[in-house]
Amino acid sequence: MALDINQLRRWIGRTEDAEDVATASPLACLAATLDRDDPEPETGDPVPPGAHWLYFLPRTRQSDLDGNGHARKGGFLPPVPFERRMWAGGRIRFLSPLRVGDEIQRQSEVLDVALKDGKSGPLVFVVVRHRVSGPGGLAIEEEHDIVYRGESGGGQASAPAPKEPPEDAPWQRVIEPDPVLLFRYSALIFNGHRIHYDRDYVTKHEGYPGLIVHGPLIATLLMDLFRRHNPDTPLGRFDYRARGPIFDIGPFTVAGKPEDNGQMASLWALDHLGRVAMTANAETGDG
């Protein structure tokens, strides 16, 4: 299928609505996956930052999945004719807490579709805005950047990220990205993308050196690192950008440091070779 960016841009303005209930069970499962010692969540407890990704899950029929495990394109998202799809980053504002037991709504809109030239070939960026509301009104506003990449030669998929990590990192945690961790997170977000669990597919078909750690999992681990060092401080904003992939071929590190007298924090993830794979900025909220 040829790439017609003008046709794809017709998806700008397309919207989608979803409803859910902020149940406790996924939060308990996420806490276990992150190795947290949280008590069992109860009705009225706040939903932690990043856990909103556990709700409004896709319910694509098995027969409507592509060979890569994703839903076939051309519904809410534009039918970009590239098979490789990744989270490029996002910007999240936490305006008020969602709470366990809340009936919640999400309004999504395609904000932009753009064609750019990358080192490995053409890239299509799709920006989607999500607005998540609860009984108290708008709770989360998020812009999510998705990147689609065409076929490229072997090895280009794992090119190192050029950005150097900061030298000082008082907050650090080493993560072992074994297949069990990746499987559990895929199950939590009902993500069938085979790059996260099918080693034959990801190495032989897509040319990567190993299973790929989910972008939202890395972002969640960075938010979790902030929470571990600021347990009583609400998160007001979290902006993150993927710089390169992380594979399951070695441990990776999430790290960070406080800024502006603790009102902000710089966060980053390093792959198994110490290369920056994701950067993020966090700002505290009003609670």
Summary of the structure (lengths in Angstrom):
residues: 287
radius of gyration: 18.5
end to end distance: 48.8
largest distance: 52.7
contacts: 878
relative contact order: 0.16
helix: 22%
strand: 36%
